[in-house]
Amino acid sequence: MKELALPTIGSALVGAGLIALGIGDGPSATRTVEMRDFVFRPARIEVDVGDTVVWLNRDALPHTATARGAWDSGGMASGARWSWVASRRDTVEYICTYHPTMRGTIVVR
């Protein structure tokens, strides 16, 4: 007689935890924010946990994408790109440290 392999309680809990976090619910998306004319475009975006946000510097001068205390792209020269993956639900406000009037918001659902 052949025995059936049953999942352990630990693996079931891990799987349930991943579902609760929204991991594995579907394909992740990539959203792009351009740094152009000293503005983040779009200035506000909404993403899901697991999505990637990519910043592209389309200006002639360097910029940063900096959420103080959370993450910092460092100086990005013209044409450079940097990405960040949304890991938890939150509303994140960020700036360019070189040009603090450049402001953006990411709402992570």
Summary of the structure (lengths in Angstrom):
residues: 109
radius of gyration: 18.8
end to end distance: 48.3
largest distance: 71.8
contacts: 271
relative contact order: 0.21
helix: 12%
strand: 39%
